[in-house]
Amino acid sequence: MPARSQKTKLPSVNFFISYTGTDVEWAKWIAWELSRAGYTYRLQAEHFPPGTRFINEMRTWLENSDHVLAILSPEYFKSPFASLEMQSAVAEDPLGLKRRVIPVRIEQCSIPALFRDLVYIDFVGKSQEEQRRRLTAGLRAALVGSDAAAREVKERQPWPGDSEKHKRSSSVMTPDHKVGPDRPLRVQFIACDVGRGLDLKGQYKKIKAAVEKSRFSKQITLRAEFDVTDANIFAKLNSYRPNVVHISGNQNGGDVLLPSHDGGEVVVADAALAGLLSCLGDDLRLAIVDTCKSYRCAKRIAEAVECAVGVNDDIYDHEAIRFYEIFYQAIGAGRSVFDAHGQATAALRFMKVPMKRIPKLCVKPGQHATQSFLVGAH
C-alpha cells in the first residue's frame, strides 16, 4: 500500500548564496561565475518563488546545500537574516573542517568577532579578472575531494565592479614585491611525508646549504614544515604567508598524497591543491609542486600566481634533490626565475635525465620569468 504522504527529497546543491539586498548584483555575478565553473547553487533572486515564505525557503536550502557562500559587506552584518544564515552554517561546522561557510569580501567592512577567524576570498582592490581567478581558486581549495554537478550556463551577468559604488569603495592595488635585508624572501618547504622512502629532510638540508652559501643569503628566510597534515596545512600557510611555497612528496596519478591528522594519508586532487596555492594572496610569487606528474597542477597555479614549477612525468628522488639545489643556488645569487630554472635544467641534462623527467616552468599570462627576480639589487 502506498504511503499516505511522502516528502519529496530536494536535490542537494553546492552553494547557498547568502547576501543582503543591496549586494544583489554581486550575488548574481558570483552565481553566474559559479555556473560557468560547473557548480550548482541557490539564490533568493532566482529561486525563491513569489508567495513563498522567506524563512522557510532559507531553512530548506541551508539544509540542502553543501556550503554557504557569504557575500561580506558593511550592509551584510546589518541584516538579521544574512547574519542568521551565516551563524547557522558556522554552528554546524565550528572548526571549519568541512568549509561549510566560504566568505567572499566585496567591500572593506568590520567583521564580527564570531566570524573573524574565517579565511575569506578577498575582492577588495582587485580587478575583475583577478576577482574571477580568486573566486575560482578559492572554491577549488575549499572543495577538496568534492565533485561539483554540472549546470547549464545562463545569460552572462554584468560585473558589479563597474558600478559607481564599487569605484568609490575600492581601488586596484599593486603589491609591493621588493625584498631586501629588512624584508626577506619567505620560502616555505612543505614536506608531505607519507612514508614512501623519500629523503625530504635531506633535500631540505641541500636547499638550506645552497641558500646559506649564496650571495644574497641574508635576503632569504627558510621554514621547513615536517609535521604537515590535512588538518593543519591551511594554518601553516596562512601563518607564514610565504613568497615561495615548495611542496615536496609523493603523488597518486598526479594528485598529491598528504599525511592525514589520524596517521593515514589523503589524496589531494591537483585542482584542489592548485586552488589552495592560488588563493594565498599577492605575497605568493612562486609555487613549486615537487612531485611526479605535477605539471598539470603547476599550469593551473600559474593562472593566478606569477610562476609555478611542475614535472610532466616521474622524477626520481636524487634528481629532484639536485634540481632544486641548483635552482635555489641561482635564486640566492640574484638570478631571475627563468635563469634559475635554466641552470637547474642544465644540471639534470648533465646527468642525462630525459626532458620529460625535468621540472618545467609555468608563467602567469602577461608575466615574464626573465624579469622575475626574487632577491638581489634589481
N, C-alpha and C positions, 0 to 999 in steps of 0.2 A: 504494500500500500504506500503510495507516495506521501511524503510528509506534508502536513497542512501548510506549513510556512517554511520557506528556505531562504536563507540570507545569501544574496549574491556576493561572491568574493570579488572585490575590485582588483584589477591588476596593479602590481607594485610599480612605482616609477623611481627613477634615480634621484630626482631632486624635487623638493617642495621649495619654491622660491618665496622667501619671506621679505616683505618690503613695506614701506609706507606709501600712501597715495602720492605724495609729492615726488617720489622717485620712480613712478610707474614707467617712464620712458627708459630708464636704466634697466628696470626689470624686463621689459620687452626686448631690449637689445641683448642682454645676457641670455634670455631664453632662446633667442634666435641663434646665438653663438653655440648654445648647448645643443640645439637641434642639428646644426652644421656638424658638430663633433660626434653625433650619433647617440646623444643622451636623451632620455625621456624626462619630463618634468610636469609639474602642475603649477599654474599661475592664476591668481584670482582674476586678473583682467581678461583671461581667455577661457577659463574652465569653471567659473562659478556661475551657474545659470541664474537668470533673473527669477526672483521669488523664493530662492533658497535662503536658508539661514546661514549667515557667515560663520558663526561659531561651529555649527555642525559640519560645514564643508571644511573648515580649518582642521577640526579634530580628525575628520576622515582621512585627509591627505597627509597629516602629520603621522598617522598610524600606517599609511600605505606608501611611504616614501623611504628610501634608504638614507637620504641625507637632507638636511635643511640648509639651503644656501641663503644666508642672511646678508642683505644689502645694507651696509652700515653708513649712516649719515647722521647729522645732528637731529633731524626730524625722526629718524628711526627710533631713537631712545626716548622720544617724547610720546610715541604711540604705545598705548597699553596693549593693543592686540599684537603688534610686532614683537614687543618685549616678551609677551606671553609665549609666542611661538618659539622664540629662541630659548627661553628658560625651560620650556617643556623638553626640548631636544637635549639641552645640556644636562638636565636631570637624568635622562636615560643613559647618558654616556659621560659621567662626571670627569673621568680621566682622559677623555678624548681618544681612547684606543680605537674606537670604530669610526672616528672622524664624523660623528653624527651631525655636528654643526660645522659648516665651512663658510666663514665670513668673507665678504668682499667689501673693502672700504672704498667708497667712491668720493668721500669728502673728508677733510680734517674734522675730527669730532672727538669729544671726550668719552672714552669707553668706560662704562661702569665696572667697578672692581670685580664683580662676579664673572665678567667676560674678558677681563684684561689679559689673562694668560693665554687666550686662544690665538693661535697664529693665523693671520688673515692674508688674503690676496689683496695687494695694495694697488689701487688705480691712481692714487693721488699724484699729480705731477707727471703722469705718463701719457705718451701719445696713444692714439687709437690702436696702432699696430702692436705697441708694447703691452697695452691692456689686454688685447686679444691673446697675445703669447702668454702673459702671466695667468690669465684665466685658464687657458688650456693646460698649461704646465702644472698649475696648482691643482687642478682636478685630477690630472694623471697621478700626481703624488698622493693625493688623498684617497684615491680609489685603488689602492694596492690590492691586487688579487681579485677585483670585481670585474664582471662583464657587463657592459652597458648595452641595452637593447637599442636596435636601430629605430630611427624615426624619420618620417618624410620631412625634408627641408621645406619650410614655408617661405612666405614672402620676406625679403630682406628687411630688417629693421634699421632705421637711421641711428647713427651713433650719437648718444646724448651729449657727448663732449663738444658738439658744435653749438650747444645752447649757450646763451649769454651767462646763465647762472654758473655753468661749469667753467667758462672762461674767467669769470671773476674769482672763483673759489680755488683755482689751482693753475699752475703754470708748469710747462715742461722743464724738468731739471736735468742737467748733465752731471753724471757722477764724477767725482774727483778721483782719478786713478793714480795720482802721484804718490810715489813711495820714496823712502829715504831713511836715514838713521832714526828720525823722530816718528816715522810712520812705516814700520817694516811690512814687508810682504808676508801674509799669513798663509802658510802651507799646512793643510791637514791631511794626514795619512790615515785612511780608514782601512784597517786590516780585517777583512771578512774571513776569519779562520774557522772553517768547519771541519778541520781535522783530515784534510786530504793530502798532507805531506808538503805543502808549500812552505818555503823559508821566508815568511813575511817579515820576521824580525831581522833576519839577515839582510833583506832588501832595504829595510828602513835604515839600517846602520850604514849601508853603502851610500844611500841618498844623503844621509846626515853628514857623512865624512866628505862627500863631494861638495856639499854646500859650505861646510866649515872651512874648507881649503880654498874656496872661491874668492875672487876679488871683492865682491860686494856681499860678503857673508853677514856683515852687520845689518844689512837691509832685509834680511830674511829670518823669520822665526818659524820653527817647525813644531808641530804637535802630532804625536802618534796616538791612535786610539786602538788598543789591542783587546778591549773588552766590549766592543760594539755589538749590539743585538737589535732585533726588530723593534724592541721597546724603547731603546734609548738613542737611536741614530738621529732622530729629529732634534732631540735636545742637544746632542753633541754638536751638530752642525749649526744650530741656531745660537748656541752659546759662544762659539769661536768665531763665527762669521768669516769663513776663510775666503781668501782671494784665489787660492788654488786648492781644489779637492782632488785627492788621489785615492781612488777606491781599488783595493788590490785583493784578489781572491779567486775562488773557483766559479764556474758557471754551469748551467744546465740548459743546453740548447740555445745559448745566447742570453739567458736570464741569469742574474747574479744569485748565488747562494749566500744567504745571510744567516749567521747564528741566531737562534731564537732565544727568548728570555727563559724558556723552560729547559734549555740544554740541547734542543734539537736543531733543526735548520729549516728555513723557509725559502721558497723560490720567489724572488722579486722580479716581476716582468720588466723587460728592458724599457717599455713605455712608462711604467711607474717610476723606475729609477731616473729616467730622463726627466720626468715631471718634477720629481723631488729636487734634483740638482738645478733645474731650470728656474725654480721659484725661490732660490736662495737670495735673490736681490742683486743690486748693482755691484756689490762687493766682489762677487764671484767673476773672475776673468778667465779661468782655465779649469776645465774638468777632465780628469783622466780616469777612464774606466779600464783598469788594468786586469782584465780577464780575457779568456778566449772568446772569440766571436762577438766582440763588443762594438764593432764599427757601426752597426745599425743604431745602437743606443747613442753613440757619440754624435751621429748625424742629427738625431733628434735634439740632443742637448744644444748643439750649435745653432739651432733655430733661435735660441734666446740668449746663449752665453757666447762671449767673444771667441773662444777657441775650445775645442774638445779633442780628445785623442782616444782612439779605439782600434782594434785589430780585426781584420776580416775572418781569419781562420784561427786555428790553435796557435798558442805561443807557449814555449816551454819556460819553466821557472828561471833557469840560468840566462835565457835570452831576455826575458823581461827585466831581470835584475841589471844586466849590462846596459840595456837600452836606457833605462831611467837614470842609471848612474851618470851616463854621458849627457843625458838631457838636462838634468839638474846642474851638472857641472857647467854647461854652457849658459843656462839661465843665470847662474850665480856670477858668471863672467860678464854679464850685461848684454848677452846676445838676445836677439829677438826670438819669439816663439818659433818662427819659421826656421831660423838658422839652428836653434837648439834641436828641433826635430830633424833637420837635415844631418846634423852631426851624429845624432843617435842612430839614425837610419844607416849612415855610412859605417858605424861601428858594427852593426849586425851584418851588413854586407861583407865586411872584412871576415866575419865568421861564416860566410857562405849560407846565411839564413835566407830562405826564399822570401820574396816580397810579400806573399800572402800571409806570412807569419810576422811581418814587421808592422808595428802600430802606425796608423795613418792619422794625419792631421785634418780636422774638420774646422771650418771657419764660418762664423756668422755672416749672412749676406750683408754686403756693404762694408765689412771689416777687411783689413789686410794684415795677415800674420807677419809680414815683413816689417810692419810698423808697430807691432805689439811687443813692447819691452816691459818686463815685469819689474826689473830693478836696474840701477845704473843711472848715469847722468845723461838722460835723453830728453 
